[in-house]
Amino acid sequence: MNVACHTFFYSQHRLRLLNVAGCNLSTLSELTGLVALEELNASENAIKDLQGVCTALKSMTNLRVLDMRDNEVTCLPKYWDKIVSSTSLLCEYSFPFLGTEATHLK
């Protein structure tokens, strides 16, 4: 992601829904600061940076729906534990091993 895109995303404090599915992203760290984001679809990317994912999710204090299907990061040990500890409001998550349907957590 270039500097212009980063500046655009960071300045979008009111952005509530973001679909970056299939954008060939390798990290979510550049999405840090999207504090109003409620739904994020980051499926079908090349995300493998768990620390970057956790950092971004910690800043997304209103995130309720997350889709991370078809990313390398979902195969890492303790991945789910780290995701849950990074966000407090998450209520739906698409589990890569359950297919495409979102599973309710709360």
PyMOL commands that set and color helices and strands:
alter all, ss='L'
color gray80, all
select helices_A, chain A and resi 3-11+29-31+50-59+72-75+79-86+96-98
alter helices_A, ss='H'
color red, helices_A
select strands_A, chain A and resi 17-19+39-41+65-67+92-94+102-104
alter strands_A, ss='S'
color yellow, strands_A
deselect
rebuild
show_as cartoon
